[in-house]
Amino acid sequence: GICGMGGIGKTTMATEVAKRAKNLFNEFPMAVVRQEPDLTKVQGCIADMLGLKLDDMESPIARASLLRKRLLLDNKKILVILDDIWEEFDLEELGFPLEGGSNKSCKILFTSRNRNMWKGIQNKRYIQLQVLVGDAPWHLFRDKVSDCADNLDLLPLSKQIVN
């Protein structure tokens, strides 16, 4: 889980993890969950990104079973990214395999403001993003925009952006 306050860069970090993990995983389905989630839509979004068509008329158990089978294909390693989670829901009930952390083909990366998600799941790791303090924000900004940040005409705007 990638955790931290709103706007700190959790989603950006999750997408960067996906880019850098291209040699570790074959597929990177991602769904935004939001504060008022439509979990059937989340399930469908992940399935669509995996090329799996779920029928809306199927029972929730059947949909979960189809998704679970697709996520556990032997020849595929999949990193499922669930973004902007506000409260826990039953991952296994939706078709996301947990199996006590022993599953090697499917991993789940989530972003949330709440670090206390899924306390009962073993083998869970958190990355807590913190706000930059002191001179760190200015140095990061200058690294990204180069010397133009110090241009006297742009300096007030540069400082405003950093703040």
Phi and psi in radians as a Rosetta constraint file:
Dihedral C 1 N 2 CA 2 C 2 CIRCULARHARMONIC -1.863 0.35
Dihedral N 2 CA 2 C 2 N 3 CIRCULARHARMONIC 2.068 0.35
Dihedral C 2 N 3 CA 3 C 3 CIRCULARHARMONIC -2.160 0.35
Dihedral N 3 CA 3 C 3 N 4 CIRCULARHARMONIC 2.641 0.35
Dihedral C 3 N 4 CA 4 C 4 CIRCULARHARMONIC 2.823 0.35
Dihedral N 4 CA 4 C 4 N 5 CIRCULARHARMONIC 3.020 0.35
Dihedral C 4 N 5 CA 5 C 5 CIRCULARHARMONIC -1.135 0.35
Dihedral N 5 CA 5 C 5 N 6 CIRCULARHARMONIC 2.846 0.35
Dihedral C 5 N 6 CA 6 C 6 CIRCULARHARMONIC -1.065 0.35
Dihedral N 6 CA 6 C 6 N 7 CIRCULARHARMONIC 2.417 0.35
Dihedral C 6 N 7 CA 7 C 7 CIRCULARHARMONIC 1.405 0.35
Dihedral N 7 CA 7 C 7 N 8 CIRCULARHARMONIC 0.109 0.35
Dihedral C 7 N 8 CA 8 C 8 CIRCULARHARMONIC -1.467 0.35
Dihedral N 8 CA 8 C 8 N 9 CIRCULARHARMONIC -0.279 0.35
Dihedral C 8 N 9 CA 9 C 9 CIRCULARHARMONIC 2.045 0.35
Dihedral N 9 CA 9 C 9 N 10 CIRCULARHARMONIC 0.396 0.35
Dihedral C 9 N 10 CA 10 C 10 CIRCULARHARMONIC -1.119 0.35
Dihedral N 10 CA 10 C 10 N 11 CIRCULARHARMONIC -0.811 0.35
Dihedral C 10 N 11 CA 11 C 11 CIRCULARHARMONIC -1.133 0.35
Dihedral N 11 CA 11 C 11 N 12 CIRCULARHARMONIC -0.732 0.35
Dihedral C 11 N 12 CA 12 C 12 CIRCULARHARMONIC -1.042 0.35
Dihedral N 12 CA 12 C 12 N 13 CIRCULARHARMONIC -0.753 0.35
Dihedral C 12 N 13 CA 13 C 13 CIRCULARHARMONIC -1.137 0.35
Dihedral N 13 CA 13 C 13 N 14 CIRCULARHARMONIC -0.711 0.35
Dihedral C 13 N 14 CA 14 C 14 CIRCULARHARMONIC -1.086 0.35
Dihedral N 14 CA 14 C 14 N 15 CIRCULARHARMONIC -0.749 0.35
Dihedral C 14 N 15 CA 15 C 15 CIRCULARHARMONIC -1.201 0.35
Dihedral N 15 CA 15 C 15 N 16 CIRCULARHARMONIC -0.575 0.35
Dihedral C 15 N 16 CA 16 C 16 CIRCULARHARMONIC -1.192 0.35
Dihedral N 16 CA 16 C 16 N 17 CIRCULARHARMONIC -0.676 0.35
Dihedral C 16 N 17 CA 17 C 17 CIRCULARHARMONIC -1.025 0.35
Dihedral N 17 CA 17 C 17 N 18 CIRCULARHARMONIC -0.786 0.35
Dihedral C 17 N 18 CA 18 C 18 CIRCULARHARMONIC -1.050 0.35
Dihedral N 18 CA 18 C 18 N 19 CIRCULARHARMONIC -0.759 0.35
Dihedral C 18 N 19 CA 19 C 19 CIRCULARHARMONIC -1.074 0.35
Dihedral N 19 CA 19 C 19 N 20 CIRCULARHARMONIC -0.757 0.35
Dihedral C 19 N 20 CA 20 C 20 CIRCULARHARMONIC -1.387 0.35
Dihedral N 20 CA 20 C 20 N 21 CIRCULARHARMONIC -0.244 0.35
Dihedral C 20 N 21 CA 21 C 21 CIRCULARHARMONIC -1.750 0.35
Dihedral N 21 CA 21 C 21 N 22 CIRCULARHARMONIC 0.321 0.35
Dihedral C 21 N 22 CA 22 C 22 CIRCULARHARMONIC -0.990 0.35
Dihedral N 22 CA 22 C 22 N 23 CIRCULARHARMONIC -0.552 0.35
Dihedral C 22 N 23 CA 23 C 23 CIRCULARHARMONIC -1.484 0.35
Dihedral N 23 CA 23 C 23 N 24 CIRCULARHARMONIC -0.151 0.35
Dihedral C 23 N 24 CA 24 C 24 CIRCULARHARMONIC -1.765 0.35
Dihedral N 24 CA 24 C 24 N 25 CIRCULARHARMONIC -0.466 0.35
Dihedral C 24 N 25 CA 25 C 25 CIRCULARHARMONIC -2.271 0.35
Dihedral N 25 CA 25 C 25 N 26 CIRCULARHARMONIC 2.683 0.35
Dihedral C 25 N 26 CA 26 C 26 CIRCULARHARMONIC -1.604 0.35
Dihedral N 26 CA 26 C 26 N 27 CIRCULARHARMONIC -0.569 0.35
Dihedral C 26 N 27 CA 27 C 27 CIRCULARHARMONIC -2.415 0.35
Dihedral N 27 CA 27 C 27 N 28 CIRCULARHARMONIC 2.639 0.35
Dihedral C 27 N 28 CA 28 C 28 CIRCULARHARMONIC -2.374 0.35
Dihedral N 28 CA 28 C 28 N 29 CIRCULARHARMONIC 1.136 0.35
Dihedral C 28 N 29 CA 29 C 29 CIRCULARHARMONIC -1.182 0.35
Dihedral N 29 CA 29 C 29 N 30 CIRCULARHARMONIC 2.496 0.35
Dihedral C 29 N 30 CA 30 C 30 CIRCULARHARMONIC -2.405 0.35
Dihedral N 30 CA 30 C 30 N 31 CIRCULARHARMONIC 2.446 0.35
Dihedral C 30 N 31 CA 31 C 31 CIRCULARHARMONIC -2.412 0.35
Dihedral N 31 CA 31 C 31 N 32 CIRCULARHARMONIC 2.481 0.35
Dihedral C 31 N 32 CA 32 C 32 CIRCULARHARMONIC -1.589 0.35
Dihedral N 32 CA 32 C 32 N 33 CIRCULARHARMONIC 2.209 0.35
Dihedral C 32 N 33 CA 33 C 33 CIRCULARHARMONIC -1.585 0.35
Dihedral N 33 CA 33 C 33 N 34 CIRCULARHARMONIC -0.819 0.35
Dihedral C 33 N 34 CA 34 C 34 CIRCULARHARMONIC 1.301 0.35
Dihedral N 34 CA 34 C 34 N 35 CIRCULARHARMONIC 3.028 0.35
Dihedral C 34 N 35 CA 35 C 35 CIRCULARHARMONIC -1.213 0.35
Dihedral N 35 CA 35 C 35 N 36 CIRCULARHARMONIC -0.647 0.35
Dihedral C 35 N 36 CA 36 C 36 CIRCULARHARMONIC -1.990 0.35
Dihedral N 36 CA 36 C 36 N 37 CIRCULARHARMONIC 1.378 0.35
Dihedral C 36 N 37 CA 37 C 37 CIRCULARHARMONIC -1.297 0.35
Dihedral N 37 CA 37 C 37 N 38 CIRCULARHARMONIC 2.527 0.35
Dihedral C 37 N 38 CA 38 C 38 CIRCULARHARMONIC -1.838 0.35
Dihedral N 38 CA 38 C 38 N 39 CIRCULARHARMONIC 1.623 0.35
Dihedral C 38 N 39 CA 39 C 39 CIRCULARHARMONIC -1.147 0.35
Dihedral N 39 CA 39 C 39 N 40 CIRCULARHARMONIC -0.469 0.35
Dihedral C 39 N 40 CA 40 C 40 CIRCULARHARMONIC -1.151 0.35
Dihedral N 40 CA 40 C 40 N 41 CIRCULARHARMONIC -0.681 0.35
Dihedral C 40 N 41 CA 41 C 41 CIRCULARHARMONIC -1.159 0.35
Dihedral N 41 CA 41 C 41 N 42 CIRCULARHARMONIC -0.719 0.35
Dihedral C 41 N 42 CA 42 C 42 CIRCULARHARMONIC -1.046 0.35
Dihedral N 42 CA 42 C 42 N 43 CIRCULARHARMONIC -0.841 0.35
Dihedral C 42 N 43 CA 43 C 43 CIRCULARHARMONIC -1.022 0.35
Dihedral N 43 CA 43 C 43 N 44 CIRCULARHARMONIC -0.804 0.35
Dihedral C 43 N 44 CA 44 C 44 CIRCULARHARMONIC -1.136 0.35
Dihedral N 44 CA 44 C 44 N 45 CIRCULARHARMONIC -0.670 0.35
Dihedral C 44 N 45 CA 45 C 45 CIRCULARHARMONIC -1.088 0.35
Dihedral N 45 CA 45 C 45 N 46 CIRCULARHARMONIC -0.821 0.35
Dihedral C 45 N 46 CA 46 C 46 CIRCULARHARMONIC -1.079 0.35
Dihedral N 46 CA 46 C 46 N 47 CIRCULARHARMONIC -0.793 0.35
Dihedral C 46 N 47 CA 47 C 47 CIRCULARHARMONIC -1.045 0.35
Dihedral N 47 CA 47 C 47 N 48 CIRCULARHARMONIC -0.805 0.35
Dihedral C 47 N 48 CA 48 C 48 CIRCULARHARMONIC -1.014 0.35
Dihedral N 48 CA 48 C 48 N 49 CIRCULARHARMONIC -0.757 0.35
Dihedral C 48 N 49 CA 49 C 49 CIRCULARHARMONIC -1.177 0.35
Dihedral N 49 CA 49 C 49 N 50 CIRCULARHARMONIC -0.325 0.35
Dihedral C 49 N 50 CA 50 C 50 CIRCULARHARMONIC -1.697 0.35
Dihedral N 50 CA 50 C 50 N 51 CIRCULARHARMONIC 0.083 0.35
Dihedral C 50 N 51 CA 51 C 51 CIRCULARHARMONIC 1.323 0.35
Dihedral N 51 CA 51 C 51 N 52 CIRCULARHARMONIC 0.363 0.35
Dihedral C 51 N 52 CA 52 C 52 CIRCULARHARMONIC -1.883 0.35
Dihedral N 52 CA 52 C 52 N 53 CIRCULARHARMONIC 2.200 0.35
Dihedral C 52 N 53 CA 53 C 53 CIRCULARHARMONIC -1.707 0.35
Dihedral N 53 CA 53 C 53 N 54 CIRCULARHARMONIC 2.079 0.35
Dihedral C 53 N 54 CA 54 C 54 CIRCULARHARMONIC -1.767 0.35
Dihedral N 54 CA 54 C 54 N 55 CIRCULARHARMONIC 2.282 0.35
Dihedral C 54 N 55 CA 55 C 55 CIRCULARHARMONIC -1.419 0.35
Dihedral N 55 CA 55 C 55 N 56 CIRCULARHARMONIC 2.227 0.35
Dihedral C 55 N 56 CA 56 C 56 CIRCULARHARMONIC -1.086 0.35
Dihedral N 56 CA 56 C 56 N 57 CIRCULARHARMONIC -0.370 0.35
Dihedral C 56 N 57 CA 57 C 57 CIRCULARHARMONIC -1.450 0.35
Dihedral N 57 CA 57 C 57 N 58 CIRCULARHARMONIC -0.247 0.35
Dihedral C 57 N 58 CA 58 C 58 CIRCULARHARMONIC -1.206 0.35
Dihedral N 58 CA 58 C 58 N 59 CIRCULARHARMONIC 2.700 0.35
Dihedral C 58 N 59 CA 59 C 59 CIRCULARHARMONIC -1.203 0.35
Dihedral N 59 CA 59 C 59 N 60 CIRCULARHARMONIC 2.712 0.35
Dihedral C 59 N 60 CA 60 C 60 CIRCULARHARMONIC -0.991 0.35
Dihedral N 60 CA 60 C 60 N 61 CIRCULARHARMONIC -0.623 0.35
Dihedral C 60 N 61 CA 61 C 61 CIRCULARHARMONIC -1.173 0.35
Dihedral N 61 CA 61 C 61 N 62 CIRCULARHARMONIC -0.718 0.35
Dihedral C 61 N 62 CA 62 C 62 CIRCULARHARMONIC -1.156 0.35
Dihedral N 62 CA 62 C 62 N 63 CIRCULARHARMONIC -0.739 0.35
Dihedral C 62 N 63 CA 63 C 63 CIRCULARHARMONIC -1.067 0.35
Dihedral N 63 CA 63 C 63 N 64 CIRCULARHARMONIC -0.780 0.35
Dihedral C 63 N 64 CA 64 C 64 CIRCULARHARMONIC -1.097 0.35
Dihedral N 64 CA 64 C 64 N 65 CIRCULARHARMONIC -0.710 0.35
Dihedral C 64 N 65 CA 65 C 65 CIRCULARHARMONIC -1.112 0.35
Dihedral N 65 CA 65 C 65 N 66 CIRCULARHARMONIC -0.755 0.35
Dihedral C 65 N 66 CA 66 C 66 CIRCULARHARMONIC -1.115 0.35
Dihedral N 66 CA 66 C 66 N 67 CIRCULARHARMONIC -0.757 0.35
Dihedral C 66 N 67 CA 67 C 67 CIRCULARHARMONIC -1.126 0.35
Dihedral N 67 CA 67 C 67 N 68 CIRCULARHARMONIC -0.773 0.35
Dihedral C 67 N 68 CA 68 C 68 CIRCULARHARMONIC -1.029 0.35
Dihedral N 68 CA 68 C 68 N 69 CIRCULARHARMONIC -0.791 0.35
Dihedral C 68 N 69 CA 69 C 69 CIRCULARHARMONIC -1.048 0.35
Dihedral N 69 CA 69 C 69 N 70 CIRCULARHARMONIC -0.745 0.35
Dihedral C 69 N 70 CA 70 C 70 CIRCULARHARMONIC -1.152 0.35
Dihedral N 70 CA 70 C 70 N 71 CIRCULARHARMONIC -0.696 0.35
Dihedral C 70 N 71 CA 71 C 71 CIRCULARHARMONIC -1.220 0.35
Dihedral N 71 CA 71 C 71 N 72 CIRCULARHARMONIC -0.388 0.35
Dihedral C 71 N 72 CA 72 C 72 CIRCULARHARMONIC -1.799 0.35
Dihedral N 72 CA 72 C 72 N 73 CIRCULARHARMONIC 0.277 0.35
Dihedral C 72 N 73 CA 73 C 73 CIRCULARHARMONIC -0.964 0.35
Dihedral N 73 CA 73 C 73 N 74 CIRCULARHARMONIC 2.311 0.35
Dihedral C 73 N 74 CA 74 C 74 CIRCULARHARMONIC -1.052 0.35
Dihedral N 74 CA 74 C 74 N 75 CIRCULARHARMONIC -0.635 0.35
Dihedral C 74 N 75 CA 75 C 75 CIRCULARHARMONIC -1.560 0.35
Dihedral N 75 CA 75 C 75 N 76 CIRCULARHARMONIC 0.111 0.35
Dihedral C 75 N 76 CA 76 C 76 CIRCULARHARMONIC -2.149 0.35
Dihedral N 76 CA 76 C 76 N 77 CIRCULARHARMONIC 2.436 0.35
Dihedral C 76 N 77 CA 77 C 77 CIRCULARHARMONIC -1.980 0.35
Dihedral N 77 CA 77 C 77 N 78 CIRCULARHARMONIC 2.186 0.35
Dihedral C 77 N 78 CA 78 C 78 CIRCULARHARMONIC -2.184 0.35
Dihedral N 78 CA 78 C 78 N 79 CIRCULARHARMONIC 2.304 0.35
Dihedral C 78 N 79 CA 79 C 79 CIRCULARHARMONIC -1.894 0.35
Dihedral N 79 CA 79 C 79 N 80 CIRCULARHARMONIC 1.875 0.35
Dihedral C 79 N 80 CA 80 C 80 CIRCULARHARMONIC -1.511 0.35
Dihedral N 80 CA 80 C 80 N 81 CIRCULARHARMONIC 2.222 0.35
Dihedral C 80 N 81 CA 81 C 81 CIRCULARHARMONIC -1.936 0.35
Dihedral N 81 CA 81 C 81 N 82 CIRCULARHARMONIC 2.065 0.35
Dihedral C 81 N 82 CA 82 C 82 CIRCULARHARMONIC -1.911 0.35
Dihedral N 82 CA 82 C 82 N 83 CIRCULARHARMONIC 1.941 0.35
Dihedral C 82 N 83 CA 83 C 83 CIRCULARHARMONIC -1.772 0.35
Dihedral N 83 CA 83 C 83 N 84 CIRCULARHARMONIC 2.498 0.35
Dihedral C 83 N 84 CA 84 C 84 CIRCULARHARMONIC 1.122 0.35
Dihedral N 84 CA 84 C 84 N 85 CIRCULARHARMONIC 0.952 0.35
Dihedral C 84 N 85 CA 85 C 85 CIRCULARHARMONIC -1.554 0.35
Dihedral N 85 CA 85 C 85 N 86 CIRCULARHARMONIC 2.273 0.35
Dihedral C 85 N 86 CA 86 C 86 CIRCULARHARMONIC -1.812 0.35
Dihedral N 86 CA 86 C 86 N 87 CIRCULARHARMONIC -0.489 0.35
Dihedral C 86 N 87 CA 87 C 87 CIRCULARHARMONIC -2.633 0.35
Dihedral N 87 CA 87 C 87 N 88 CIRCULARHARMONIC 2.731 0.35
Dihedral C 87 N 88 CA 88 C 88 CIRCULARHARMONIC -1.113 0.35
Dihedral N 88 CA 88 C 88 N 89 CIRCULARHARMONIC 2.631 0.35
Dihedral C 88 N 89 CA 89 C 89 CIRCULARHARMONIC -2.509 0.35
Dihedral N 89 CA 89 C 89 N 90 CIRCULARHARMONIC 2.939 0.35
Dihedral C 89 N 90 CA 90 C 90 CIRCULARHARMONIC -1.410 0.35
Dihedral N 90 CA 90 C 90 N 91 CIRCULARHARMONIC 1.789 0.35
Dihedral C 90 N 91 CA 91 C 91 CIRCULARHARMONIC -1.079 0.35
Dihedral N 91 CA 91 C 91 N 92 CIRCULARHARMONIC -0.776 0.35
Dihedral C 91 N 92 CA 92 C 92 CIRCULARHARMONIC -1.151 0.35
Dihedral N 92 CA 92 C 92 N 93 CIRCULARHARMONIC -0.639 0.35
Dihedral C 92 N 93 CA 93 C 93 CIRCULARHARMONIC -1.089 0.35
Dihedral N 93 CA 93 C 93 N 94 CIRCULARHARMONIC -0.517 0.35
Dihedral C 93 N 94 CA 94 C 94 CIRCULARHARMONIC -1.513 0.35
Dihedral N 94 CA 94 C 94 N 95 CIRCULARHARMONIC -0.174 0.35
Dihedral C 94 N 95 CA 95 C 95 CIRCULARHARMONIC 1.919 0.35
Dihedral N 95 CA 95 C 95 N 96 CIRCULARHARMONIC 0.109 0.35
Dihedral C 95 N 96 CA 96 C 96 CIRCULARHARMONIC -1.563 0.35
Dihedral N 96 CA 96 C 96 N 97 CIRCULARHARMONIC 1.972 0.35
Dihedral C 96 N 97 CA 97 C 97 CIRCULARHARMONIC -1.256 0.35
Dihedral N 97 CA 97 C 97 N 98 CIRCULARHARMONIC 2.333 0.35
Dihedral C 97 N 98 CA 98 C 98 CIRCULARHARMONIC -1.967 0.35
Dihedral N 98 CA 98 C 98 N 99 CIRCULARHARMONIC -0.881 0.35
Dihedral C 98 N 99 CA 99 C 99 CIRCULARHARMONIC 0.774 0.35
Dihedral N 99 CA 99 C 99 N 100 CIRCULARHARMONIC 0.789 0.35
Dihedral C 99 N 100 CA 100 C 100 CIRCULARHARMONIC 1.115 0.35
Dihedral N 100 CA 100 C 100 N 101 CIRCULARHARMONIC 0.374 0.35
Dihedral C 100 N 101 CA 101 C 101 CIRCULARHARMONIC 1.436 0.35
Dihedral N 101 CA 101 C 101 N 102 CIRCULARHARMONIC 0.025 0.35
Dihedral C 101 N 102 CA 102 C 102 CIRCULARHARMONIC -1.491 0.35
Dihedral N 102 CA 102 C 102 N 103 CIRCULARHARMONIC -0.139 0.35
Dihedral C 102 N 103 CA 103 C 103 CIRCULARHARMONIC -1.209 0.35
Dihedral N 103 CA 103 C 103 N 104 CIRCULARHARMONIC 2.118 0.35
Dihedral C 103 N 104 CA 104 C 104 CIRCULARHARMONIC -1.710 0.35
Dihedral N 104 CA 104 C 104 N 105 CIRCULARHARMONIC -0.300 0.35
Dihedral C 104 N 105 CA 105 C 105 CIRCULARHARMONIC -1.614 0.35
Dihedral N 105 CA 105 C 105 N 106 CIRCULARHARMONIC -0.364 0.35
Dihedral C 105 N 106 CA 106 C 106 CIRCULARHARMONIC -2.329 0.35
Dihedral N 106 CA 106 C 106 N 107 CIRCULARHARMONIC 2.189 0.35
Dihedral C 106 N 107 CA 107 C 107 CIRCULARHARMONIC -2.134 0.35
Dihedral N 107 CA 107 C 107 N 108 CIRCULARHARMONIC 2.671 0.35
Dihedral C 107 N 108 CA 108 C 108 CIRCULARHARMONIC -2.080 0.35
Dihedral N 108 CA 108 C 108 N 109 CIRCULARHARMONIC 2.237 0.35
Dihedral C 108 N 109 CA 109 C 109 CIRCULARHARMONIC -2.017 0.35
Dihedral N 109 CA 109 C 109 N 110 CIRCULARHARMONIC 2.220 0.35
Dihedral C 109 N 110 CA 110 C 110 CIRCULARHARMONIC -2.189 0.35
Dihedral N 110 CA 110 C 110 N 111 CIRCULARHARMONIC 2.714 0.35
Dihedral C 110 N 111 CA 111 C 111 CIRCULARHARMONIC -2.051 0.35
Dihedral N 111 CA 111 C 111 N 112 CIRCULARHARMONIC 2.470 0.35
Dihedral C 111 N 112 CA 112 C 112 CIRCULARHARMONIC -2.807 0.35
Dihedral N 112 CA 112 C 112 N 113 CIRCULARHARMONIC 2.705 0.35
Dihedral C 112 N 113 CA 113 C 113 CIRCULARHARMONIC -1.368 0.35
Dihedral N 113 CA 113 C 113 N 114 CIRCULARHARMONIC -0.347 0.35
Dihedral C 113 N 114 CA 114 C 114 CIRCULARHARMONIC -1.775 0.35
Dihedral N 114 CA 114 C 114 N 115 CIRCULARHARMONIC 2.081 0.35
Dihedral C 114 N 115 CA 115 C 115 CIRCULARHARMONIC -1.373 0.35
Dihedral N 115 CA 115 C 115 N 116 CIRCULARHARMONIC -0.261 0.35
Dihedral C 115 N 116 CA 116 C 116 CIRCULARHARMONIC -1.593 0.35
Dihedral N 116 CA 116 C 116 N 117 CIRCULARHARMONIC 0.511 0.35
Dihedral C 116 N 117 CA 117 C 117 CIRCULARHARMONIC -1.333 0.35
Dihedral N 117 CA 117 C 117 N 118 CIRCULARHARMONIC 2.466 0.35
Dihedral C 117 N 118 CA 118 C 118 CIRCULARHARMONIC 0.838 0.35
Dihedral N 118 CA 118 C 118 N 119 CIRCULARHARMONIC 0.941 0.35
Dihedral C 118 N 119 CA 119 C 119 CIRCULARHARMONIC -0.991 0.35
Dihedral N 119 CA 119 C 119 N 120 CIRCULARHARMONIC -0.545 0.35
Dihedral C 119 N 120 CA 120 C 120 CIRCULARHARMONIC -1.383 0.35
Dihedral N 120 CA 120 C 120 N 121 CIRCULARHARMONIC -0.139 0.35
Dihedral C 120 N 121 CA 121 C 121 CIRCULARHARMONIC -1.450 0.35
Dihedral N 121 CA 121 C 121 N 122 CIRCULARHARMONIC 2.259 0.35
Dihedral C 121 N 122 CA 122 C 122 CIRCULARHARMONIC -1.395 0.35
Dihedral N 122 CA 122 C 122 N 123 CIRCULARHARMONIC 2.909 0.35
Dihedral C 122 N 123 CA 123 C 123 CIRCULARHARMONIC 0.991 0.35
Dihedral N 123 CA 123 C 123 N 124 CIRCULARHARMONIC 0.612 0.35
Dihedral C 123 N 124 CA 124 C 124 CIRCULARHARMONIC -1.676 0.35
Dihedral N 124 CA 124 C 124 N 125 CIRCULARHARMONIC 2.472 0.35
Dihedral C 124 N 125 CA 125 C 125 CIRCULARHARMONIC -2.227 0.35
Dihedral N 125 CA 125 C 125 N 126 CIRCULARHARMONIC 2.560 0.35
Dihedral C 125 N 126 CA 126 C 126 CIRCULARHARMONIC -2.122 0.35
Dihedral N 126 CA 126 C 126 N 127 CIRCULARHARMONIC 2.525 0.35
Dihedral C 126 N 127 CA 127 C 127 CIRCULARHARMONIC -2.034 0.35
Dihedral N 127 CA 127 C 127 N 128 CIRCULARHARMONIC 2.000 0.35
Dihedral C 127 N 128 CA 128 C 128 CIRCULARHARMONIC -1.686 0.35
Dihedral N 128 CA 128 C 128 N 129 CIRCULARHARMONIC 2.024 0.35
Dihedral C 128 N 129 CA 129 C 129 CIRCULARHARMONIC -1.510 0.35
Dihedral N 129 CA 129 C 129 N 130 CIRCULARHARMONIC 2.325 0.35
Dihedral C 129 N 130 CA 130 C 130 CIRCULARHARMONIC -1.962 0.35
Dihedral N 130 CA 130 C 130 N 131 CIRCULARHARMONIC 2.745 0.35
Dihedral C 130 N 131 CA 131 C 131 CIRCULARHARMONIC -1.273 0.35
Dihedral N 131 CA 131 C 131 N 132 CIRCULARHARMONIC 2.391 0.35
Dihedral C 131 N 132 CA 132 C 132 CIRCULARHARMONIC -1.253 0.35
Dihedral N 132 CA 132 C 132 N 133 CIRCULARHARMONIC 2.455 0.35
Dihedral C 132 N 133 CA 133 C 133 CIRCULARHARMONIC -2.250 0.35
Dihedral N 133 CA 133 C 133 N 134 CIRCULARHARMONIC 2.918 0.35
Dihedral C 133 N 134 CA 134 C 134 CIRCULARHARMONIC 1.151 0.35
Dihedral N 134 CA 134 C 134 N 135 CIRCULARHARMONIC -2.348 0.35
Dihedral C 134 N 135 CA 135 C 135 CIRCULARHARMONIC -1.494 0.35
Dihedral N 135 CA 135 C 135 N 136 CIRCULARHARMONIC -0.127 0.35
Dihedral C 135 N 136 CA 136 C 136 CIRCULARHARMONIC -1.007 0.35
Dihedral N 136 CA 136 C 136 N 137 CIRCULARHARMONIC -0.752 0.35
Dihedral C 136 N 137 CA 137 C 137 CIRCULARHARMONIC -1.086 0.35
Dihedral N 137 CA 137 C 137 N 138 CIRCULARHARMONIC -0.711 0.35
Dihedral C 137 N 138 CA 138 C 138 CIRCULARHARMONIC -1.148 0.35
Dihedral N 138 CA 138 C 138 N 139 CIRCULARHARMONIC -0.742 0.35
Dihedral C 138 N 139 CA 139 C 139 CIRCULARHARMONIC -1.124 0.35
Dihedral N 139 CA 139 C 139 N 140 CIRCULARHARMONIC -0.696 0.35
Dihedral C 139 N 140 CA 140 C 140 CIRCULARHARMONIC -1.123 0.35
Dihedral N 140 CA 140 C 140 N 141 CIRCULARHARMONIC -0.782 0.35
Dihedral C 140 N 141 CA 141 C 141 CIRCULARHARMONIC -1.043 0.35
Dihedral N 141 CA 141 C 141 N 142 CIRCULARHARMONIC -0.807 0.35
Dihedral C 141 N 142 CA 142 C 142 CIRCULARHARMONIC -1.122 0.35
Dihedral N 142 CA 142 C 142 N 143 CIRCULARHARMONIC -0.640 0.35
Dihedral C 142 N 143 CA 143 C 143 CIRCULARHARMONIC -1.069 0.35
Dihedral N 143 CA 143 C 143 N 144 CIRCULARHARMONIC -0.614 0.35
Dihedral C 143 N 144 CA 144 C 144 CIRCULARHARMONIC -1.453 0.35
Dihedral N 144 CA 144 C 144 N 145 CIRCULARHARMONIC -0.615 0.35
Dihedral C 144 N 145 CA 145 C 145 CIRCULARHARMONIC -1.874 0.35
Dihedral N 145 CA 145 C 145 N 146 CIRCULARHARMONIC -0.028 0.35
Dihedral C 145 N 146 CA 146 C 146 CIRCULARHARMONIC 1.180 0.35
Dihedral N 146 CA 146 C 146 N 147 CIRCULARHARMONIC -2.694 0.35
Dihedral C 146 N 147 CA 147 C 147 CIRCULARHARMONIC -1.183 0.35
Dihedral N 147 CA 147 C 147 N 148 CIRCULARHARMONIC -0.297 0.35
Dihedral C 147 N 148 CA 148 C 148 CIRCULARHARMONIC -1.121 0.35
Dihedral N 148 CA 148 C 148 N 149 CIRCULARHARMONIC -0.331 0.35
Dihedral C 148 N 149 CA 149 C 149 CIRCULARHARMONIC -1.104 0.35
Dihedral N 149 CA 149 C 149 N 150 CIRCULARHARMONIC -0.473 0.35
Dihedral C 149 N 150 CA 150 C 150 CIRCULARHARMONIC -1.574 0.35
Dihedral N 150 CA 150 C 150 N 151 CIRCULARHARMONIC -0.065 0.35
Dihedral C 150 N 151 CA 151 C 151 CIRCULARHARMONIC -1.045 0.35
Dihedral N 151 CA 151 C 151 N 152 CIRCULARHARMONIC 2.217 0.35
Dihedral C 151 N 152 CA 152 C 152 CIRCULARHARMONIC -0.998 0.35
Dihedral N 152 CA 152 C 152 N 153 CIRCULARHARMONIC -0.607 0.35
Dihedral C 152 N 153 CA 153 C 153 CIRCULARHARMONIC -1.217 0.35
Dihedral N 153 CA 153 C 153 N 154 CIRCULARHARMONIC -0.516 0.35
Dihedral C 153 N 154 CA 154 C 154 CIRCULARHARMONIC -1.739 0.35
Dihedral N 154 CA 154 C 154 N 155 CIRCULARHARMONIC -0.187 0.35
Dihedral C 154 N 155 CA 155 C 155 CIRCULARHARMONIC -0.985 0.35
Dihedral N 155 CA 155 C 155 N 156 CIRCULARHARMONIC -0.785 0.35
Dihedral C 155 N 156 CA 156 C 156 CIRCULARHARMONIC -1.065 0.35
Dihedral N 156 CA 156 C 156 N 157 CIRCULARHARMONIC -0.714 0.35
Dihedral C 156 N 157 CA 157 C 157 CIRCULARHARMONIC -1.165 0.35
Dihedral N 157 CA 157 C 157 N 158 CIRCULARHARMONIC -0.709 0.35
Dihedral C 157 N 158 CA 158 C 158 CIRCULARHARMONIC -1.040 0.35
Dihedral N 158 CA 158 C 158 N 159 CIRCULARHARMONIC -0.797 0.35
Dihedral C 158 N 159 CA 159 C 159 CIRCULARHARMONIC -1.106 0.35
Dihedral N 159 CA 159 C 159 N 160 CIRCULARHARMONIC -0.689 0.35
Dihedral C 159 N 160 CA 160 C 160 CIRCULARHARMONIC -1.114 0.35
Dihedral N 160 CA 160 C 160 N 161 CIRCULARHARMONIC -0.753 0.35
Dihedral C 160 N 161 CA 161 C 161 CIRCULARHARMONIC -1.091 0.35
Dihedral N 161 CA 161 C 161 N 162 CIRCULARHARMONIC -0.770 0.35
Dihedral C 161 N 162 CA 162 C 162 CIRCULARHARMONIC -1.111 0.35
Dihedral N 162 CA 162 C 162 N 163 CIRCULARHARMONIC -0.736 0.35
